[in-house]
Amino acid sequence: MAKKSDPVRLCMYAHGGETRIGVGYGEKVADLTRTYAMSLARQSPERAWAQALIDIPRTVDAFLS
């Protein structure tokens, strides 16, 4: 379990055969693409996911640039 003092870090991980970017904390990873898609509340879930796949890079280097 993550402690309050654990560092948060950008990371890449594989999910369903795809590389994704996330935020790692403790033993957990938050998927940035999924989190962004959820923030697009005015769109349908399918449309929000499609937009998130376009807007969120798949690698840490691309995300930082």
Protein Blocks (a to p, Z undefined) as FASTA:
>chain_A
ZZfklccddddddeehiacddddehjbccdfklmmmmmmmmbcfklmmmmmmmmpcfbfk
lmmZZ
